[in-house]
C-alpha cells in the first residue's frame, strides 16, 4: 500500500511513501515520513496501490500519529480546492490551516484542566491555623467545598506561592480534570435576553435567508446603523434551534468587542473565538470544539474559515468588503471567497454583510449570482446624518482643524454630545522636515519617509518598521530647525488638549492600544461618557456603536484621490461611508464634515450628495469600460531581491515562458515586468508581472501549463517570489 502525503514544504506537488505491512493508515491522519534526512509530519490525502514513481525507490513511513482521521473529509476537499485555485502547494495550505500544536504532533484531544482542591487534612483544618498566614486563609476559604483553577484563584489575588505553601503543608493538592465536549448544548437552548422587534426590512431579510435549506449566497447591503447585527442574531437563533453551528467571520476581533458581547449576551450557548492573540493551546481547543460540535458559535478573523464543524448551519461574513479578509503573505487566500466555496460544498446558506459591499460582491448580486437584500433605513429612531464638504484651501488650520470645524465641535460638545475626529495617520507627523533646506528624513530601506513619533522620541518607518532616534540637526545642512511636516493623531491629540482643555479626549490607534485590554477599556469609557472627543484611525471606524456621537470630522483623505491603484476610489468611498456612519446612530441627529483641498472632485461630490450605493454602481460602469475586475480576472507575480536586476531578470524569463501560450489565447494580457508602486521596501527592490484575462479559466490554463517551467528558472533561486491570485494590493 502507498499513501500520498501533503508535507509542509513550498513545493507544488504531493509525495508518495510506502506503508509498512500491518500498518493502518487512513486519509486525514497525520504520519511521520523522512524528507531530506529528517522526519516531517504530513497529512495523508490518499491511500492507493499504485504510484507514478518507481515503487522500489519510495521511502517508508516512520510513524503513524493518528489511528482515526483528524480532519473531516469536507475540510480536506476545501484545502485541495484552495490549493488548486490559488496555485499554492497543498502542504503549505494545510500547514497554515491547522493549529500549530497539531503540526507539532500533539494529540487531537482537549488538555485536562489543572485544579486545586483541599486534601482530607485541609478539609479538617480550622481558620485559627492561619493566624500568621492571612493569604493562605483566603486561599483555604475559597477552596473549601469546591475545586478551582489557578486562573480563578489568581483573579481572587491568590498567588501560586500561596498555593504551593498550602500544598507543602499537605492541606491542598493539584489535580487534573478531563475537559469534556459539550455536544448537547442545544437541549436547553434559549435566549439570555429579550430581543428587539425587527423592522419590516430586517424581517424580510431574516425570513428570506431562513427559508433556505441548502446553499444560497446572500449579499446583505445595509446602510450604517441599519441593524445588520440584529439580522445576524436572528439568523443564528434559527440555526441554533435546529442544533446546528454558526460560523461568523469579522475583520478584526480586537476591533469588534461590542459585536462579540452582543452574541454572548443573547445566547446561552458555548461561543468560541479565533484570533491571533490566542495561545497555541487555546487555538487547538477551539478547533477541537468546532470539529466535535460543542462550539455552537465560532467567531473569528479570516483564519476561522479553517475551523471544522460537525453540524454547520450558516456562515456569516460581517463587513465583507474589509481588506483584512485577504491574506497578504505566504498562502494568499481571501477568506470571503473561501467561505462562499465552503458554504457551497457543505450546502449551507452564507450571508455577506456590509454597508459598503465590495464591487466584486455587488456585481455578483446585481447579475443574479447572489441574492440581494437591502436595509435602507436606520434601526430605531436614528436618522441619516447630514454630510458637508468643507473647502480648506487658504484656510489657517490648527493641527489639521479648520476654524469652522472647531466651532461646530464647541457647539456639539456644549450640548453634552461626543465628537469623533478621523485622521488615518499615526504618530506626531508623517515626516520630519528641515525648515531651512527642505531635507526630509527618509527611510534608508524603503522609498518612504520616517514618521515622527514624539511620544516615543523616535522616527519609525510604517512600511518596514525600522526605528531610529530623532536627529538634533539636519543631515544635509546641519540646521537645528527641524519641524514636523503634516499632522498625525499624536499632534491632533496634543492640540485638542490645549484648545478644548475642558473636555477629555481619547486617542485610539495602533500605538495607544498596544497594551492588552486597553482598547476594550477605551471603548468602555466612551460608552460611559468618560471621553467627549474621540480621535482615531481606521480602528475607530469599524463597526462601533457610539450613541452619543453627533459630529464626525474627517480631516485628510485627499491623498487617496490621486492614487495609482485602480481600487483607491472604492477603498476611499468605503472608508468615508464607514467613518461617517458613526454619527447620529441613536435618536440624536448627526453631522459629518469632510475637509478637503479638492471639494470639487467628482468622487467626493458623489459620496456626499448621493451616497455609496450610487457611487458603487457608477464605479462598476467605469470598471466595465476599462475591463478591470470584476469584469476581468488577474494574477500577480511579485519578485524581490537586494539588487534590482535580479527580480527584473527573473520576471522577464517568466514572461518568455508565458508568451507562446498567450499567442494561442490573445485574450490574455501580460503587463510588465514593472516596478511595484513602492519599488524599494525593507531593503529589497520589488518588481511585478501582471496577468489579466476576461475569465478565470484562461488564467488557470496558463498557470497550469507553465508553472512547472517557471519553477525551473535558475534566476528564481536568487529572488524571493510569489503568486497572488485575485490581488487586492499592488503596493
C-alpha positions, 0 to 999 in steps of 0.5 A: 500500500502507498499513501500520498502525503501533503508535507509542509514544504513550498513545493507544488506537488504531493509525495508518495511513501510506502506503508509498512505491512500491518500498518493502518493508515487512513486519509486525514491522519497525520504520519511521520515520513523522512524528507531530506534526512529528517522526519516531517509530519504530513497529512495523508490525502490518499491511500492507493496501490499504485504510484507514478514513481518507481515503487522500489525507490519510495521511502517508508513511513516512520510513524503513524500519529493518528489511528482515526482521521483528524480532519473531516473529509469536507475540510480536506476537499476545501484545502485541495480546492484552495490549493488548486485555485490559488496555485499554492502547494497543498502542504503549505495550505494545510500547514497554515490551516491547522493549529500549530500544536497539531503540526507539532504532533500533539494529540487531537484531544482537549488538555485536562484542566489543572485544579486545586482542591483541599486534601482530607487534612485541609478539609479538617483544618480550622481558620485559627491555623492561619493566624500568621498566614492571612493569604493562605486563609483566603486561599483555604476559604475559597477552596473549601467545598469546591475545586478551582483553577489557578486562573480563578484563584489568581483573579481572587489575588491568590498567588501560586506561592500561596498555593504551593505553601498550602500544598507543602503543608499537605492541606491542598493538592493539584489535580487534573480534570478531563475537559469534556465536549459539550455536544448537547448544548442545544437541549436547553437552548434559549435566549439570555435576553429579550430581543428587539422587534425587527423592522419590516426590512430586517424581517424580510431579510431574516425570513428570506435567508431562513427559508433556505435549506441548502446553499444560497449566497446572500449579499446583505447591503445595509446602510450604517446603523441599519441593524445588520447585527440584529439580522445576524442574531436572528439568523443564528437563533434559527440555526441554533434551534435546529442544533446546528453551528454558526460560523461568523467571520469579522475583520478584526476581533480586537476591533469588534468587542461590542459585536462579540458581547452582543452574541454572548449576551443573547445566547446561552450557548458555548461561543468560541473565538479565533484570533491571533492573540490566542495561545497555541493551546487555546487555538487547538481547543477551539478547533477541537470544539468546532470539529466535535460540535460543542462550539455552537458559535465560532467567531473569528478573523479570516483564519476561522474559515479553517475551523471544522464543524460537525453540524454547520448551519450558516456562515456569516461574513460581517463587513465583507468588503474589509481588506483584512479578509485577504491574506497578504503573505505566504498562502494568499487566500481571501477568506470571503471567497473561501467561505462562499466555496465552503458554504457551497460544498457543505450546502449551507446558506452564507450571508455577506454583510456590509454597508459598503459591499465590495464591487466584486460582491455587488456585481455578483448580486446585481447579475443574479449570482447572489441574492440581494437584500437591502436595509435602507433605513436606520434601526430605531429612531436614528436618522441619516446624518447630514454630510458637508464638504468643507473647502480648506484651501487658504484656510489657517488650520490648527493641527489639521482643524479648520476654524469652522470645524472647531466651532461646530465641535464647541457647539456639539460638545456644549450640548453634552454630545461626543465628537469623533475626529478621523485622521488615518495617520499615526504618530506626531507627523508623517515626516520630519522636515528641515525648515531651512533646506527642505531635507526630509528624513527618509527611510534608508530601506524603503522609498518612504519617509520616517514618521515622527513619533514624539511620544516615543522620541523616535522616527519609525518607518510604517512600511518596514518598521525600522526605528531610529532616534530623532536627529538634533540637526539636519543631515544635509545642512546641519540646521537645528530647525527641524519641524514636523511636516503634516499632522498625525493623531499624536499632534491632533491629540496634543492640540485638542488638549490645549484648545478644548482643555475642558473636555477629555479626549481619547486617542485610539490607534495602533500605538495607544492600544498596544497594551492588552485590554486597553482598547476594550477599556477605551471603548468602555469609557466612551460608552460611559461618557468618560471621553467627549472627543474621540480621535482615531484611525481606521480602528475607530471606524469599524463597526462601533456603536457610539450613541452619543456621537453627533459630529464626525470630522474627517480631516485628510483623505485627499491623498487617496484621490490621486492614487495609482491603484485602480481600487483607491476610489472604492477603498476611499468611498468605503472608508468615508461611508464607514467613518461617517456612519458613526454619527447620529446612530441613536435618536440624536441627529448627526453631522459629518464634515469632510475637509478637503483641498479638492471639494470639487472632485467628482468622487467626493461630490458623489459620496456626499450628495448621493451616497455609496450605493450610487457611487458603487454602481457608477464605479462598476460602469467605469470598471466595465469600460476599462475591463478591470475586475470584476469584469476581468480576472488577474494574477500577480507575480511579485519578485524581490531581491537586494539588487534590482536586476535580479527580480527584473531578470527573473520576471522577464524569463517568466514572461518568455515562458508565458508568451507562446501560450498567450499567442494561442489565447490573445485574450490574455494580457501580460503587463510588465515586468514593472516596478511595484508602486513602492519599488524599494521596501525593507531593503529589497527592490520589488518588481511585478508581472501582471496577468489579466484575462476576461475569465478565470479559466484562461488564467488557470490554463496558463498557470497550469501549463507553465508553472512547472517551467517557471519553477525551473528558472535558475534566476528564481533561486536568487529572488524571493517570489510569489503568486497572488491570485485575485490581488487586492494590493499592488503596493 
